Amino acid sequence: MKILCWNCRGVGNPATVREFRQLLVANVLDIVFLCETKINSNRFQRIRSICRMEGCLAVDSAGKSGGLALLWRDGLDVLVQNYSNFHIDSLVRLENEDVLRFTGFYGQTASRLRQQAWDILRRVHHKVNERWIVGGDFNAILNLSEKEGGRSKPKVLMEEFCNILEELKLTDIKPCNGWFTWTNNREGDRLVKERLDRFVASDVILDKFPFLASYVVRQSRSDHEAILIDTEGSKPNREKTGHKAWFRYDTCWAGEQELKDLISSIWEKEESNMLAKMEMTRDKLGPWQFSRFRNLKYKIKGLEKEISRLMDGRTDDRTACLLKQARGKLATFMMSRKSTGRLGPDPSG
């Protein structure tokens, strides 16, 4: 099972909706938790439809701040237990009939609201009889290694977060890639990076899913990265996908001159009948799309690595500028991938 959490900083923007949809396509997600949607719940059904998710529960924003949403794919049995401005709690029935509890969480920085949010997690914990995963933007760090730049976080707040996790018997799941998940995008020595977004899980989750892994998913437009947890994350995958298994023509290809030349060379052959030409076209387009998708994928991965290097590496006067440039390039490639990503699974496995 794959669960993604993202502080999207407003999902009413068409560009953010496109990026969100690309996240769904690229990662084949089962459940998504969004915070800071900044829209009312009645507007979210349209976004659910655009992103082709079967189930959705959205919590209204308070004006232009807040707002939560939990979405899940078709065929997944999800039962929402309760929700507030800070969380959405759900039970998920897995294929083997096991039940997993997932709570999407949005922590607060204001002292009064922060305590309310922690108390909500405590109340959920009292009801937990299942394997439990909590994920989202906690707006808190565990220690100083999770912050770079700016003023030091008060020790009492870090201890408070550590104590909450200990009280609820939850373990921090450190990501396999990346570290910091938020930046203020300021120039020079005003740049601040923090690890605000994370997954935490009960010990029985770790026992049940020995290959469980968490990842940072770099974004092109938001100051928050998305985070993903995969219960089979590090399990070896021996399945391979061929060209034909994921071939499908897409109208967006019509503007590709290379494709036009390829099709013309086939249809100009006089010795072949129409059915033969159609089969030849299909046989040629599969590898062409495979190659195009693979090259685009490598470029996107390269930019994601560059963003990770800038986010997690040493900060200097040019970091914010280079980060902005890399995110801009990533947005361009993501737009190019918008249609190719619909074609099926990643051809490289």
Residue, then its C-alpha position, 0 to 999 in steps of 0.5 A: m500500500k502507498i500513502l502520500c501526504w502533502n501540504c499543498r498550500g492551496v489546491g484551487n490553483p489549476a497548476t497545483v491540481r495538475e501537479f497533484r494529478q501527476l503525483l497520483v499517476a507517477n506513484v500509483l497511490d492508494i491513499v492521499f492526505l492533503c493539508e492546507t487545501k484552502i478551499n471548501s469541501n464542496r469544491f473538492q468533489r471536482i478535484r476528486s473527479i479530475c484526479r480520478m480518485e473514488g473516495c474523498l472526505a474534505v474538511d472546509s478551510a477557514g477562509k484562506s487557511g487550513g482545509l484537509a482532504l483524504l482521498w482513496r482509489d477505487g476498490l479500496d475499503v476505507l472507513v473514515q472514523n472521525y475528523s477535525n481541522f487538524h486530522i482525518d482518521s480512517l480504517v483501511r481494509l487490506e486485501n488479506e482482510d487485515v485492518l490498518r489505521f491511517t491518520g492524516f495529521y496537520g500540526q499547529t504552531a500556535s501554542r493553544l492550537r498545538q495542544q488541541a492537535w496533540d490531544i486529538l492524537r491522544r484520543v485517536h490512540h485510545k481507540v487504536n486496536e489496529r496497526w497505526i500509521v500517522g502522516g502529514d505536516f506535524n509543524a514540529i521537529l524532534n531535534l536540531s538536526e531537523k532544522e538548518g538556518g534561522r533561529s534555533k527551535p526552543k528545546v521545550l517544543m522539541e522535547e514536547f514532540c518527542n514525549i508525544l511520540e513516546e506516549l503514543k508508542l509511535t516510531d519516526i520513519k526516517p526517509c530513504n531519500g532526502w531529509f528536509t521537507w520545507t523551506n522558506n525560499r529566502e535568499g542568502d543567510r535568511l534561507v531556512k530548511e526544516r523537516l516538518d513532514r513525516f510518517v510515524a508508526s506503531d511497532v506492530i506496523l514495523d513488525k508486519f511490514p518489514f520492507l516498509a519505506s518512506y520517501v521524500v517526493r520533491q515538488s516543483r511549485s510548493d515550499h513543502e515536499a510531499i512524503l510517501i510511505d510504501t508498505e512494500g517499499s524495499k521489497p525486490n520487484r521482479e516484474k518487468t513491463g514490455h513496450k506493448a503492455w503499456f502502449r496507448y496512442d495519445t492525441c498529445w503526440a500529434g505535435e511531435q515531428e519525430l512521430k509524424d516522420l515515423i508514421s509517414s515512413i510506414w504509411e508510404k510503403e505501397e506493399s503493405n495493406m491497411l491492417a499491416k500498416m496499423e500493426m506496424t504503426r503500433d509496433k513502432l510507437g510502443p518502443w518510441q513512447f518507451s524511449r521518450f518516457r524513459n528519457l523524460k523520467y531520467k531528466i525528472k529524476g536528475l532534477e529531483k536529485e538536484i533539488s534534494r542536494l540543494m535542500d539537504g546539502r550545505t546552504d550558501d548565497r546561491t542556494a535559494c536561486l538554484l532551488k528556484q531554477a531547479r523547481g522551475k525546470l522540474a515543473t516544465f518536465m512535469m507538464s511534458r509528462k502529464s500525458t505520457g504518465r497516463l499510459g501505464p506503469d513505469p517501463s523500467g520497473 
